[in-house]
Amino acid sequence: MNISIARIQAIFMKDYKEFSRNYAVSVMIFLPLILAFAYNKMGTNDIDSYFLPINLVFAVVTAYVQCCLIAEEKEKNTLRSLMLSPASLGDILIGKSLFVFIVTIVIVSLSIFLVGYEPANLFLLAIALLLSSVFYIALGTLCGLFAKTIMEASIIVLPVMFIFSFGPFALTLASVYPILDIAKWLPSAQLILLADTLEGNYSSMDYIVPMLTIIAWSAVAWLATGLLYKKRMVD
């Protein structure tokens, strides 16, 4: 697979311009920041509270914005032109993901700062956050390829955002409904589990298992995205 830096840069700049012009999408970056600031003022100091705005970033910034940017390309019929251009699959997927990836890292960092969270092991947590970003970008891309318009994209991505970002809340009901215990394998729940584990004494397996779980989710999501993208090329 040939990768062209120039083509990736061109797609990146195109996404940046579309994002800056679409206020209905760009305003979403402020929601987790406002929530993080509010939680800080309320004096919350537990892992679940810290990660509510962080998981909200992955939902309303990473997945939602990525989905809308892809759907906007389809709505304007520019994605079709991009598919038929000399740009390779790698050029397009990396180029369409890079802008949202950078925005995600910036907003996650600001959310951590605003909520007052001080990780015990910033290095391991940073790796897990980067892996989570990759997963949610794949999720947003997948939803965007299904949608035909931005309006449709905002509806399609909602259940995905709810399940993957707010799924850990289902664990509070697992004692009553044992089937909900499966929610602990969601990437968002594994991220919280990892962060909680890092606050105490832990072994290598305590952080390797959550990271491998997130990597597995990312691999499945990107595989599905690649297959759907190729299908859209021959529609």
DRENZA-517890 format. One record per residue: residue in one letter; x, y, z of N, C-alpha, C, O in turn. Coordinates in steps of 0.1 Angstrom, whole numbers. Layout:
N
ATOM res  n.px  n.py  n.pz ca.px ca.py ca.pz  c.px  c.py  c.pz  o.px  o.py  o.pz
ATOM   A     X     Y     Z     X     Y     Z     X     Y     Z     X     Y     Z
...
END
This chain:
235
ATOM res  n.px  n.py  n.pz ca.px ca.py ca.pz  c.px  c.py  c.pz  o.px  o.py  o.pz
ATOM   M     9   -12     0     0     0     0     9    12     0    17    14     9
ATOM   N     8    21   -10    16    33   -11    10    44    -3    -2    46    -4
ATOM   I    18    50     5    13    61    14    20    74     9    32    75     7
ATOM   S    12    84     6    17    97     1    14   108    12     3   111    15
ATOM   I    25   114    17    24   124    27    16   136    21     8   142    28
ATOM   A    19   140     9    13   151     3    -3   150     2   -10   159     5
ATOM   R    -7   138    -2   -21   135    -3   -28   135    11   -39   140    13
ATOM   I   -21   129    21   -26   129    35   -28   143    40   -37   147    46
ATOM   Q   -17   152    37   -18   165    41   -29   173    35   -36   181    41
ATOM   A   -32   170    22   -42   177    15   -56   173    21   -65   182    22
ATOM   I   -58   160    24   -71   156    30   -72   162    44   -83   165    48
ATOM   F   -61   162    51   -61   168    64   -66   183    64   -75   186    72
ATOM   M   -60   191    55   -64   205    54   -78   206    50   -85   216    54
ATOM   K   -83   197    41   -97   198    37  -106   195    48  -117   202    50
ATOM   D  -103   186    57  -111   183    69  -111   194    78  -121   198    84
ATOM   Y  -100   200    80   -98   212    89  -108   223    85  -114   229    93
ATOM   K  -108   226    72  -116   237    66  -131   234    68  -139   242    71
ATOM   E  -135   221    65  -149   217    67  -153   218    81  -164   222    84
ATOM   F  -144   214    90  -147   214   104  -149   228   109  -158   231   117
ATOM   S  -140   237   105  -141   251   110  -153   258   104  -158   268   110
ATOM   R  -159   254    93  -170   260    87  -183   255    92  -194   262    92
ATOM   N  -183   243    97  -195   236   102  -196   238   117  -191   230   125
ATOM   Y  -203   248   122  -204   252   136  -212   241   144  -210   239   156
ATOM   A  -222   235   137  -230   225   144  -221   213   148  -225   206   158
ATOM   V  -210   211   141  -201   200   145  -190   204   154  -187   198   164
ATOM   S  -184   216   150  -172   221   158  -176   225   172  -167   224   181
ATOM   V  -188   229   174  -192   233   188  -192   221   198  -191   223   210
ATOM   M  -192   209   193  -193   197   201  -180   196   210  -180   189   220
ATOM   I  -169   202   206  -156   200   213  -157   207   227  -149   204   236
ATOM   F  -167   216   229  -168   223   241  -176   216   252  -174   219   264
ATOM   L  -184   206   248  -192   199   258  -184   192   268  -187   193   280
ATOM   P  -174   183   265  -167   176   275  -158   186   284  -156   183   295
ATOM   L  -154   197   278  -146   207   285  -155   214   296  -150   216   307
ATOM   I  -167   217   292  -176   223   302  -179   213   313  -180   217   325
ATOM   L  -182   200   309  -185   190   319  -173   188   329  -174   187   341
ATOM   A  -161   188   323  -149   186   331  -147   197   341  -143   195   353
ATOM   F  -149   209   337  -148   221   345  -159   221   356  -156   224   368
ATOM   A  -171   216   353  -182   216   363  -178   205   373  -181   207   385
ATOM   Y  -173   193   369  -170   183   378  -158   187   388  -158   183   399
ATOM   N  -149   195   383  -138   200   391  -144   209   402  -139   208   413
ATOM   K  -153   218   398  -159   227   408  -167   220   418  -169   225   429
ATOM   M  -173   208   415  -181   200   424  -172   192   434  -177   187   443
ATOM   G  -159   192   431  -150   185   440  -150   170   438  -146   163   448
ATOM   T  -153   165   427  -153   150   425  -138   146   424  -129   152   419
ATOM   N  -136   134   430  -122   129   431  -121   114   430  -112   108   435
ATOM   D  -131   108   422  -130    93   420  -128    91   405  -131    99   397
ATOM   I  -123    79   402  -119    76   388  -131    76   379  -130    81   368
ATOM   D  -143    71   383  -155    71   374  -158    86   371  -162    88   359
ATOM   S  -158    95   380  -161   109   377  -151   115   368  -154   123   359
ATOM   Y  -138   112   370  -127   117   361  -129   113   347  -127   121   338
ATOM   F  -134   101   345  -134    95   332  -148    98   325  -149    94   313
ATOM   L  -157   103   331  -170   107   325  -167   117   314  -172   115   302
ATOM   P  -160   129   316  -157   138   305  -148   132   295  -148   136   283
ATOM   I  -138   124   300  -129   118   290  -136   109   280  -133   109   268
ATOM   N  -145   100   285  -152    91   276  -162   100   268  -166    96   257
ATOM   L  -167   111   273  -175   120   265  -168   126   253  -173   128   243
ATOM   V  -155   128   255  -146   133   244  -147   123   233  -149   126   221
ATOM   F  -145   110   236  -144   100   226  -158    99   219  -159    95   207
ATOM   A  -169   102   226  -182   100   220  -185   112   212  -188   111   200
ATOM   V  -185   124   217  -190   136   210  -180   143   202  -183   151   193
ATOM   V  -167   140   204  -156   146   196  -151   136   186  -152   138   173
ATOM   T  -146   125   191  -139   115   182  -149   108   172  -148   110   160
ATOM   A  -159   101   178  -168    93   170  -178   103   162  -180   101   150
ATOM   Y  -184   112   169  -194   121   163  -188   130   152  -193   130   141
ATOM   V  -177   137   155  -171   145   145  -166   138   133  -168   142   122
ATOM   Q  -160   126   135  -155   118   124  -166   113   116  -165   114   103
ATOM   C  -177   109   122  -189   104   115  -195   115   106  -198   113    94
ATOM   C  -196   127   112  -202   138   104  -193   143    93  -198   147    82
ATOM   L  -180   143    95  -171   147    84  -171   137    72  -171   141    61
ATOM   I  -172   124    75  -173   114    65  -187   115    58  -188   115    45
ATOM   A  -198   117    65  -211   119    60  -212   131    51  -219   131    41
ATOM   E  -205   142    55  -206   154    47  -199   152    34  -204   157    24
ATOM   E  -188   144    34  -182   141    21  -191   133    12  -192   136     0
ATOM   K  -199   124    18  -209   116    10  -220   125     5  -225   124    -6
ATOM   E  -225   134    14  -236   143    10  -232   152    -1  -241   155   -10
ATOM   K  -220   156    -2  -215   165   -12  -210   158   -24  -205   164   -34
ATOM   N  -210   144   -23  -205   136   -34  -190   138   -37  -185   135   -47
ATOM   T  -183   143   -26  -168   144   -28  -161   132   -24  -149   130   -28
ATOM   L  -167   123   -15  -161   111   -11  -159   102   -23  -149    95   -24
ATOM   R  -169   102   -32  -168    94   -44  -156    98   -53  -149    89   -58
ATOM   S  -154   111   -54  -143   116   -62  -130   112   -55  -120   109   -62
ATOM   L  -130   112   -42  -118   108   -35  -115    94   -36  -103    90   -38
ATOM   M  -125    85   -37  -123    71   -39  -117    68   -52  -110    59   -54
ATOM   L  -122    76   -62  -117    74   -76  -104    81   -79   -99    80   -91
ATOM   S   -99    88   -70   -86    96   -72   -74    86   -71   -76    75   -66
ATOM   P   -62    91   -74   -50    82   -72   -47    79   -58   -38    71   -55
ATOM   A   -54    86   -48   -51    84   -34   -54    69   -30   -65    64   -34
ATOM   S   -45    63   -23   -47    49   -19   -57    48    -7   -60    59    -1
ATOM   L   -60    36    -3   -69    34     8   -62    40    21   -69    46    29
ATOM   G   -49    37    22   -42    42    34   -42    57    34   -43    63    45
ATOM   D   -40    64    23   -39    78    22   -53    84    27   -53    93    35
ATOM   I   -64    78    22   -77    84    25   -80    81    40   -85    90    47
ATOM   L   -78    69    45   -82    66    59   -73    74    69   -78    78    79
ATOM   I   -60    75    66   -51    82    75   -55    97    74   -56   104    84
ATOM   G   -56   102    62   -59   116    60   -72   120    66   -73   131    72
ATOM   K   -83   112    65   -96   115    71   -96   113    86  -106   117    92
ATOM   S   -86   106    92   -86   104   106   -76   113   114   -78   115   126
ATOM   L   -66   118   107   -55   125   113   -61   138   120   -57   140   132
ATOM   F   -69   145   114   -74   158   120   -82   155   133   -80   161   143
ATOM   V   -91   145   132   -99   142   144   -90   136   155   -93   138   167
ATOM   F   -80   128   151   -71   123   161   -64   134   169   -63   133   181
ATOM   I   -59   144   162   -52   155   168   -61   163   177   -58   166   188
ATOM   V   -73   166   172   -83   173   180   -87   165   193   -88   170   204
ATOM   T   -88   152   191   -91   143   203   -81   144   213   -84   146   225
ATOM   I   -68   143   209   -57   144   219   -57   157   226   -55   157   239
ATOM   V   -59   168   219   -59   181   226   -71   182   235   -69   187   247
ATOM   I   -83   178   232   -95   179   240   -94   170   252   -98   173   263
ATOM   V   -89   158   250   -87   148   261   -77   154   272   -79   154   284
ATOM   S   -66   160   267   -56   166   275   -62   178   283   -60   179   295
ATOM   L   -70   186   277   -76   197   284   -87   192   294   -88   198   304
ATOM   S   -94   182   290  -104   176   299   -97   171   312  -102   173   323
ATOM   I   -86   164   310   -79   158   322   -74   170   331   -75   169   343
ATOM   F   -69   180   325   -65   192   332   -76   199   340   -75   202   351
ATOM   L   -87   201   332   -98   208   338  -105   201   349  -110   206   359
ATOM   V  -106   187   348  -113   179   358  -104   177   370  -109   173   381
ATOM   G   -91   180   369   -82   179   380   -76   165   382   -73   161   394
ATOM   Y   -76   157   372   -72   143   373   -56   142   372   -51   148   362
ATOM   E   -50   136   381   -35   134   381   -33   119   381   -32   113   391
ATOM   P   -31   113   369   -28    99   368   -16    94   375    -6   101   376
ATOM   A   -17    82   381    -5    77   388     6    73   379    17    74   382
ATOM   N     2    68   367    11    64   357     7    70   343    -1    64   336
ATOM   L    12    82   341     7    90   329    11    83   316     4    84   306
ATOM   F    23    76   316    28    70   304    18    59   299    14    59   287
ATOM   L    15    50   308     6    38   304    -8    43   301   -14    38   292
ATOM   L   -13    53   309   -26    59   306   -26    65   292   -36    64   285
ATOM   A   -16    73   289   -15    79   276   -16    69   264   -22    72   254
ATOM   I    -9    58   266    -9    47   256   -24    42   254   -28    41   243
ATOM   A   -30    40   265   -44    35   265   -53    45   258   -63    42   251
ATOM   L   -51    58   261   -59    69   255   -57    70   240   -67    72   233
ATOM   L   -45    68   236   -42    68   222   -49    57   214   -54    58   204
ATOM   L   -48    45   221   -54    33   215   -70    35   214   -76    31   205
ATOM   S   -75    41   225   -90    43   225   -93    53   214  -104    52   207
ATOM   S   -85    63   211   -87    73   201   -88    66   187   -97    69   179
ATOM   V   -79    57   185   -79    49   172   -92    41   171   -97    40   160
ATOM   F   -96    35   182  -109    27   181  -121    36   178  -129    33   169
ATOM   Y  -122    47   185  -134    56   183  -134    63   169  -144    66   163
ATOM   I  -122    65   164  -121    71   150  -126    60   140  -134    64   131
ATOM   A  -122    48   142  -127    37   133  -143    36   134  -149    34   124
ATOM   L  -148    37   147  -162    36   149  -169    48   142  -180    46   135
ATOM   G  -164    60   143  -170    71   136  -169    70   121  -179    74   114
ATOM   T  -158    65   116  -157    63   101  -167    53    96  -173    55    86
ATOM   L  -168    42   104  -178    32   100  -192    37   100  -200    34    90
ATOM   C  -196    45   110  -209    51   110  -211    61    99  -222    61    92
ATOM   G  -201    68    96  -201    78    85  -203    72    71  -210    77    63
ATOM   L  -197    60    69  -199    53    57  -213    47    55  -217    45    44
ATOM   F  -220    45    66  -233    40    65  -243    52    62  -253    50    55
ATOM   A  -240    64    68  -249    75    66  -248    81    52  -238    80    45
ATOM   K  -258    88    48  -259    95    35  -258   110    37  -254   117    28
ATOM   T  -262   115    48  -262   129    51  -257   132    65  -256   122    73
ATOM   I  -254   144    68  -250   148    82  -261   145    92  -259   140   103
ATOM   M  -273   149    88  -285   146    97  -286   132   100  -288   128   112
ATOM   E  -285   123    90  -286   109    92  -274   104   100  -276    95   109
ATOM   A  -262   110    98  -251   106   106  -252   108   121  -249   100   129
ATOM   S  -258   120   124  -260   124   138  -270   114   145  -269   113   157
ATOM   I  -278   108   138  -288    98   144  -282    85   145  -283    78   155
ATOM   I  -274    80   134  -268    67   134  -258    66   145  -257    55   152
ATOM   V  -250    77   148  -239    76   157  -244    76   172  -236    73   181
ATOM   L  -256    81   174  -261    82   188  -261    69   196  -255    69   207
ATOM   P  -267    58   191  -267    46   199  -253    41   201  -250    35   211
ATOM   V  -244    43   191  -230    38   192  -223    46   203  -216    40   211
ATOM   M  -225    59   203  -220    68   214  -224    63   227  -217    63   237
ATOM   F  -237    61   228  -243    57   241  -238    44   246  -234    43   258
ATOM   I  -237    34   238  -233    20   242  -218    20   246  -215    15   256
ATOM   F  -210    26   237  -195    25   240  -190    35   250  -180    32   257
ATOM   S  -196    46   251  -191    56   260  -197    56   274  -191    58   284
ATOM   F  -210    53   274  -217    52   287  -221    38   291  -228    36   301
ATOM   G  -215    29   284  -217    14   288  -212    11   302  -219     3   308
ATOM   P  -201    17   307  -197    14   320  -207    16   331  -207     9   342
ATOM   F  -217    25   329  -227    27   339  -236    14   341  -242    12   351
ATOM   A  -236     6   330  -244    -6   331  -238   -16   342  -246   -24   347
ATOM   L  -226   -14   345  -219   -23   355  -225   -21   369  -225   -30   377
ATOM   T  -231    -9   371  -237    -7   384  -249   -15   386  -254   -17   397
ATOM   L  -255   -20   375  -267   -28   376  -264   -43   374  -273   -51   373
ATOM   A  -251   -46   372  -247   -60   369  -251   -70   381  -254   -82   378
ATOM   S  -252   -65   393  -255   -74   404  -270   -78   403  -274   -89   408
ATOM   V  -278   -69   397  -293   -72   396  -295   -80   382  -303   -89   382
ATOM   Y  -288   -75   372  -289   -81   359  -276   -86   354  -268   -79   348
ATOM   P  -272   -99   357  -259  -104   355  -254  -103   340  -242  -102   338
ATOM   I  -264  -103   331  -260  -102   317  -252   -89   314  -245   -88   304
ATOM   L  -255   -78   322  -249   -65   320  -234   -66   324  -227   -56   321
ATOM   D  -229   -76   330  -215   -78   333  -206   -78   321  -194   -76   322
ATOM   I  -212   -81   309  -205   -81   297  -200   -67   293  -190   -66   285
ATOM   A  -206   -57   299  -202   -43   296  -188   -40   301  -182   -30   296
ATOM   K  -182   -49   310  -169   -46   314  -158   -48   303  -147   -44   305
ATOM   W  -162   -55   292  -153   -57   281  -153   -46   271  -146   -46   261
ATOM   L  -162   -36   273  -162   -24   264  -149   -16   265  -144   -16   276
ATOM   P  -144   -10   255  -132    -2   256  -132     8   266  -123    11   273
ATOM   S  -144    15   268  -145    26   278  -144    20   292  -138    26   301
ATOM   A  -150     8   294  -149     2   308  -135    -3   310  -130    -2   322
ATOM   Q  -129    -8   300  -115   -13   302  -105    -1   305   -95    -3   312
ATOM   L  -108    10   299  -100    22   301  -101    26   316   -91    30   322
ATOM   I  -113    26   321  -116    30   335  -109    19   344  -103    23   355
ATOM   L  -110     7   341  -104    -4   349   -89    -2   349   -83    -4   360
ATOM   L   -83     1   338   -69     3   337   -65    15   346   -55    14   354
ATOM   A   -72    26   345   -68    38   353   -70    35   368   -61    39   376
ATOM   D   -80    27   372   -82    24   386   -71    15   391   -66    16   402
ATOM   T   -67     5   382   -56    -4   386   -43     3   388   -35     0   397
ATOM   L   -40    13   379   -27    21   380   -26    29   393   -15    33   396
ATOM   E   -37    31   400   -37    39   412   -31    31   424   -27    37   434
ATOM   G   -30    18   423   -25    10   433   -14     1   429    -7     4   419
ATOM   N   -11   -10   436    -1   -20   432    -7   -28   420   -18   -33   421
ATOM   Y     1   -30   410    -4   -37   398     8   -45   392    20   -42   393
ATOM   S     4   -56   385    13   -64   377    12   -60   363     4   -52   358
ATOM   S    21   -66   355    21   -63   340     8   -67   334     3   -61   324
ATOM   M     2   -79   338   -10   -84   332   -22   -74   335   -32   -74   328
ATOM   D   -21   -67   346   -32   -58   350   -34   -47   340   -45   -42   338
ATOM   Y   -23   -43   333   -25   -32   323   -24   -38   308   -28   -31   299
ATOM   I   -18   -50   307   -17   -56   293   -30   -60   288   -34   -58   277
ATOM   V   -38   -67   297   -51   -72   293   -61   -61   288   -67   -62   278
ATOM   P   -62   -50   296   -71   -39   291   -66   -33   277   -74   -30   269
ATOM   M   -53   -32   276   -48   -26   263   -50   -36   252   -53   -31   241
ATOM   L   -48   -49   254   -50   -58   243   -65   -59   240   -68   -61   228
ATOM   T   -74   -57   249   -88   -57   247   -92   -45   238   -99   -46   228
ATOM   I   -86   -33   241   -88   -21   233   -83   -23   219   -89   -19   209
ATOM   I   -71   -29   218   -65   -32   205   -73   -41   196   -75   -39   184
ATOM   A   -79   -51   203   -87   -61   196  -100   -54   190  -104   -56   179
ATOM   W  -106   -45   199  -118   -38   194  -114   -29   182  -121   -28   172
ATOM   S  -102   -23   183   -98   -14   172   -95   -21   159   -99   -17   148
ATOM   A   -89   -33   160   -87   -41   148  -100   -46   142  -101   -45   129
ATOM   V  -109   -50   149  -122   -54   144  -129   -42   137  -135   -43   126
ATOM   A  -129   -31   144  -136   -19   139  -129   -14   126  -136   -10   116
ATOM   W  -116   -14   125  -109   -10   113  -111   -20   102  -111   -16    90
ATOM   L  -111   -33   105  -113   -43    95  -127   -41    88  -129   -41    76
ATOM   A  -137   -39    97  -151   -36    92  -151   -23    84  -158   -23    73
ATOM   T  -144   -13    88  -144    -1    81  -137    -2    67  -142     3    57
ATOM   G  -126   -10    66  -120   -12    53  -128   -20    44  -129   -17    32
ATOM   L  -135   -30    49  -144   -38    40  -156   -30    35  -159   -31    23
ATOM   L  -162   -22    44  -173   -13    39  -168    -2    30  -176     1    20
ATOM   Y  -156     3    32  -151    13    23  -149     7     9  -153    14    -1
ATOM   K  -144    -5     8  -142   -11    -5  -155   -14   -12  -156   -14   -24
ATOM   K  -165   -18    -4  -178   -20    -9  -184    -8   -15  -191    -8   -25
ATOM   R  -182     4    -8  -188    16   -13  -181    21   -26  -187    28   -34
ATOM   M  -169    16   -28  -161    19   -40  -168    13   -53  -167    19   -64
ATOM   V  -175     2   -51  -180    -5   -62  -196    -4   -63  -202   -11   -71
ATOM   D  -201     4   -54  -216     6   -53  -221    11   -67  -233    14   -68
END
